[in-house]
Amino acid sequence: MNKILIDAFGGDNSPSAVIEGTITALKERENFIAVLVGNPEIIAEELKIYTYDKERVEILSASEVITCEEEPTVAIRKKPDSSICVAIKELRTNDDAKAFVSAGSTGAVLVGATLKLGRILGVNRPALTTIMPTLIEGKNVVLLDAGANADCKAINLCQFAFMGSEYAKIKFGIENPKVGLLSNGAEDEKGNMLNHEVFPVLKEMKEINFIGNVEARDILVGEVDVIVTDGFSGNVAVKSIEGAVQFTLKLIKQGICSSVKSKIGGMLLKGTFKELREKVDHNKHGGAVLLGAGKLVVKAHGSSKASAFTASIKMAVDMAEAELTEKIKANISAISVGGEQ
């Protein structure tokens, strides 16, 4: 049975939300063993309040925690017994360990995965891959890179396009995902120097279904399945959308509370607003997958609640079972730009 390593002390609401989310995931997926990484005494005490199959839960001791305030590279080096480092070492050395889920320091998870876990042979740089909702009911869009690589070369974006396409096939069952390149206009000639270099290469790639440039305003429309960009632009796009959504929801709330008439209208639309909040709530979706790492790494949002951990763990279980990493390994060597692989 596959083992999923879970950072019990990563995130703002750890360890209680992590353990609650883990227990729920165990009930909703029967085909994995949860390995909680961190202080064993605290984890054991938290587990006492739950009823669960004790044969499917293990504890891996780690005495240290890396905080978001620490410099990632320094922390990874100076805290070898941190929950992140211990989990990544176990992931690298144990064949039964298939994935690692953490809501801890994004930088530490990325540095640890890159330096200690390693990349798939042939992958130049792993990409942080996030899922975002769209206007089309039941349809999501995959965006990468969402922040792992601020500066990229053409070969990186080509590999991102392939890996994102493979992910969309498995995650959403899309036979031939539409891949778009994030740019400042939909026309072929738009974009910066990197876009100009990579656009014709993506257009010729037989491994993907490239449909051309897309603008940031089109991310949530739902006309493409995968959006490729460098980590700087991708992170700015994702954070801008998150901020705009929160801003809009707060404006709606202020408007509803502004008068008695508005409050009555708000009551009538309560169900609609609830559906809207759930659709844009990151706690309802799984975390971001680091595509291209040697094994599956899922980075959950730092403020994740129990439901978000459940979703992230279930995502890790499903992707491990579907052998996402193995499928990328089998075909990534075919991607090249001007002889560079």
QUILINWO-V687203 format. One record per residue. N is the residue number from 0. RES is the residue in one letter. OMEGA is omega in whole degrees, -180 to 180 (* if undefined). NEAR is the number of other ideal C-beta (glycine too) atoms within 10 Angstrom. Layout:
((N | RES | OMEGA | NEAR) (N | RES | OMEGA | NEAR))
This chain:
((0 | M | -179 | 10) (1 | N | 176 | 15) (2 | K | 177 | 21) (3 | I | 180 | 27) (4 | L | -175 | 30) (5 | I | 179 | 32) (6 | D | -176 | 32) (7 | A | -177 | 31) (8 | F | 176 | 24) (9 | G | 177 | 33) (10 | G | -176 | 24) (11 | D | -173 | 12) (12 | N | 179 | 18) (13 | S | -2 | 23) (14 | P | -172 | 23) (15 | S | -179 | 13) (16 | A | 179 | 22) (17 | V | -177 | 31) (18 | I | 177 | 26) (19 | E | 179 | 19) (20 | G | 178 | 29) (21 | T | -180 | 28) (22 | I | 178 | 22) (23 | T | 179 | 19) (24 | A | 179 | 24) (25 | L | 179 | 21) (26 | K | -176 | 11) (27 | E | 175 | 12) (28 | R | -174 | 18) (29 | E | -168 | 10) (30 | N | 178 | 11) (31 | F | 173 | 22) (32 | I | 179 | 18) (33 | A | 178 | 25) (34 | V | -179 | 23) (35 | L | -174 | 27) (36 | V | 179 | 30) (37 | G | 180 | 28) (38 | N | -174 | 20) (39 | P | -179 | 15) (40 | E | -179 | 10) (41 | I | 179 | 16) (42 | I | -180 | 22) (43 | A | 179 | 11) (44 | E | 178 | 12) (45 | E | -177 | 21) (46 | L | -176 | 17) (47 | K | -176 | 6) (48 | I | -176 | 10) (49 | Y | 171 | 13) (50 | T | -176 | 7) (51 | Y | 178 | 15) (52 | D | -175 | 12) (53 | K | 177 | 8) (54 | E | -178 | 8) (55 | R | 178 | 17) (56 | V | 176 | 19) (57 | E | 178 | 13) (58 | I | 177 | 18) (59 | L | -173 | 21) (60 | S | 174 | 13) (61 | A | -172 | 26) (62 | S | -175 | 12) (63 | E | 178 | 17) (64 | V | 175 | 21) (65 | I | -179 | 28) (66 | T | 180 | 13) (67 | C | -180 | 15) (68 | E | -178 | 7) (69 | E | 176 | 17) (70 | E | -170 | 14) (71 | P | -177 | 19) (72 | T | 179 | 13) (73 | V | -178 | 12) (74 | A | 179 | 23) (75 | I | -179 | 26) (76 | R | -174 | 12) (77 | K | -179 | 13) (78 | K | -178 | 20) (79 | P | -180 | 12) (80 | D | 175 | 12) (81 | S | -179 | 28) (82 | S | 180 | 30) (83 | I | -178 | 29) (84 | C | -180 | 22) (85 | V | -179 | 21) (86 | A | -179 | 30) (87 | I | 177 | 32) (88 | K | 178 | 19) (89 | E | 179 | 18) (90 | L | -179 | 26) (91 | R | -170 | 15) (92 | T | -177 | 8) (93 | N | -179 | 14) (94 | D | 180 | 6) (95 | D | 179 | 10) (96 | A | -173 | 23) (97 | K | -176 | 23) (98 | A | 178 | 27) (99 | F | 179 | 29) (100 | V | -180 | 32) (101 | S | 172 | 34) (102 | A | -179 | 29) (103 | G | -179 | 25) (104 | S | -180 | 27) (105 | T | -180 | 22) (106 | G | -179 | 18) (107 | A | 178 | 28) (108 | V | -179 | 31) (109 | L | 180 | 22) (110 | V | -180 | 21) (111 | G | 180 | 27) (112 | A | -178 | 28) (113 | T | -175 | 20) (114 | L | -173 | 13) (115 | K | 178 | 16) (116 | L | 180 | 20) (117 | G | -177 | 15) (118 | R | 169 | 16) (119 | I | 179 | 20) (120 | L | -179 | 9) (121 | G | 178 | 16) (122 | V | -180 | 25) (123 | N | -180 | 18) (124 | R | 174 | 18) (125 | P | -179 | 28) (126 | A | 176 | 33) (127 | L | -169 | 26) (128 | T | -177 | 27) (129 | T | 179 | 25) (130 | I | -179 | 20) (131 | M | 179 | 20) (132 | P | 176 | 21) (133 | T | 179 | 18) (134 | L | -179 | 10) (135 | I | -177 | 12) (136 | E | 178 | 8) (137 | G | -178 | 8) (138 | K | 178 | 14) (139 | N | 177 | 18) (140 | V | 178 | 27) (141 | V | 179 | 26) (142 | L | 176 | 28) (143 | L | 9 | 31) (144 | D | -179 | 30) (145 | A | 175 | 26) (146 | G | -178 | 23) (147 | A | -174 | 30) (148 | N | -178 | 23) (149 | A | 180 | 12) (150 | D | -176 | 10) (151 | C | 171 | 24) (152 | K | -179 | 17) (153 | A | -179 | 20) (154 | I | 179 | 21) (155 | N | -179 | 26) (156 | L | 177 | 27) (157 | C | 178 | 24) (158 | Q | 176 | 29) (159 | F | -178 | 36) (160 | A | 180 | 28) (161 | F | -178 | 25) (162 | M | 178 | 30) (163 | G | 178 | 26) (164 | S | 178 | 23) (165 | E | 179 | 23) (166 | Y | -180 | 26) (167 | A | 178 | 24) (168 | K | -177 | 18) (169 | I | -175 | 15) (170 | K | -173 | 21) (171 | F | 178 | 15) (172 | G | -180 | 7) (173 | I | -174 | 17) (174 | E | -177 | 7) (175 | N | -173 | 11) (176 | P | 176 | 22) (177 | K | -177 | 19) (178 | V | 177 | 26) (179 | G | 178 | 25) (180 | L | -179 | 26) (181 | L | -177 | 22) (182 | S | 180 | 22) (183 | N | 177 | 13) (184 | G | -176 | 12) (185 | A | -178 | 13) (186 | E | -177 | 10) (187 | D | -174 | 15) (188 | E | -179 | 10) (189 | K | 176 | 16) (190 | G | 177 | 18) (191 | N | -177 | 11) (192 | M | 179 | 8) (193 | L | 179 | 18) (194 | N | 179 | 23) (195 | H | -180 | 14) (196 | E | -172 | 16) (197 | V | -177 | 24) (198 | F | -179 | 21) (199 | P | 179 | 10) (200 | V | 178 | 18) (201 | L | -179 | 24) (202 | K | -178 | 13) (203 | E | -178 | 8) (204 | M | -180 | 18) (205 | K | -176 | 7) (206 | E | -178 | 15) (207 | I | 176 | 22) (208 | N | -175 | 17) (209 | F | -177 | 23) (210 | I | 175 | 18) (211 | G | -178 | 17) (212 | N | 172 | 21) (213 | V | 178 | 23) (214 | E | -179 | 14) (215 | A | -180 | 16) (216 | R | -179 | 8) (217 | D | -175 | 17) (218 | I | -175 | 22) (219 | L | -178 | 17) (220 | V | 177 | 14) (221 | G | -179 | 17) (222 | E | 176 | 15) (223 | V | -178 | 25) (224 | D | -178 | 25) (225 | V | 176 | 29) (226 | I | -175 | 24) (227 | V | 177 | 31) (228 | T | 175 | 26) (229 | D | -175 | 25) (230 | G | 178 | 22) (231 | F | -179 | 14) (232 | S | -179 | 21) (233 | G | -180 | 28) (234 | N | 178 | 21) (235 | V | -180 | 14) (236 | A | -179 | 19) (237 | V | -178 | 18) (238 | K | 178 | 12) (239 | S | 179 | 12) (240 | I | 178 | 18) (241 | E | 180 | 14) (242 | G | 180 | 10) (243 | A | 179 | 11) (244 | V | 179 | 18) (245 | Q | 178 | 11) (246 | F | -179 | 10) (247 | T | 179 | 12) (248 | L | 179 | 14) (249 | K | 177 | 10) (250 | L | 178 | 10) (251 | I | -180 | 16) (252 | K | 178 | 12) (253 | Q | 180 | 10) (254 | G | -180 | 12) (255 | I | -176 | 17) (256 | C | -173 | 10) (257 | S | -179 | 11) (258 | S | 179 | 10) (259 | V | 180 | 7) (260 | K | 179 | 8) (261 | S | 180 | 14) (262 | K | 178 | 12) (263 | I | 177 | 11) (264 | G | 179 | 13) (265 | G | 178 | 17) (266 | M | -180 | 10) (267 | L | -178 | 9) (268 | L | -176 | 13) (269 | K | 180 | 11) (270 | G | 179 | 9) (271 | T | 180 | 10) (272 | F | 178 | 14) (273 | K | 178 | 10) (274 | E | 179 | 9) (275 | L | -180 | 15) (276 | R | -179 | 13) (277 | E | -178 | 11) (278 | K | -177 | 14) (279 | V | -179 | 17) (280 | D | -179 | 14) (281 | H | 179 | 22) (282 | N | -180 | 19) (283 | K | -177 | 15) (284 | H | 177 | 21) (285 | G | -179 | 23) (286 | G | 180 | 26) (287 | A | -180 | 28) (288 | V | 176 | 30) (289 | L | -178 | 27) (290 | L | -180 | 28) (291 | G | 175 | 30) (292 | A | -176 | 26) (293 | G | 173 | 21) (294 | K | -176 | 20) (295 | L | 174 | 27) (296 | V | -180 | 30) (297 | V | 180 | 25) (298 | K | 177 | 28) (299 | A | 179 | 33) (300 | H | -177 | 20) (301 | G | -179 | 16) (302 | S | -177 | 13) (303 | S | 172 | 26) (304 | K | -177 | 20) (305 | A | -179 | 19) (306 | S | 179 | 17) (307 | A | 177 | 25) (308 | F | 177 | 34) (309 | T | -179 | 25) (310 | A | -179 | 23) (311 | S | 179 | 30) (312 | I | 178 | 28) (313 | K | 177 | 20) (314 | M | 180 | 23) (315 | A | 179 | 28) (316 | V | -177 | 24) (317 | D | -179 | 17) (318 | M | 177 | 21) (319 | A | -179 | 21) (320 | E | 179 | 14) (321 | A | 178 | 15) (322 | E | 180 | 14) (323 | L | -178 | 21) (324 | T | -179 | 23) (325 | E | -180 | 10) (326 | K | 175 | 15) (327 | I | 179 | 20) (328 | K | -174 | 16) (329 | A | -172 | 12) (330 | N | -174 | 13) (331 | I | -177 | 21) (332 | S | -179 | 12) (333 | A | -177 | 12) (334 | I | 179 | 22) (335 | S | 178 | 14) (336 | V | 179 | 18) (337 | G | 180 | 8) (338 | G | 180 | 6) (339 | E | 179 | 12) (340 | Q | * | 14))
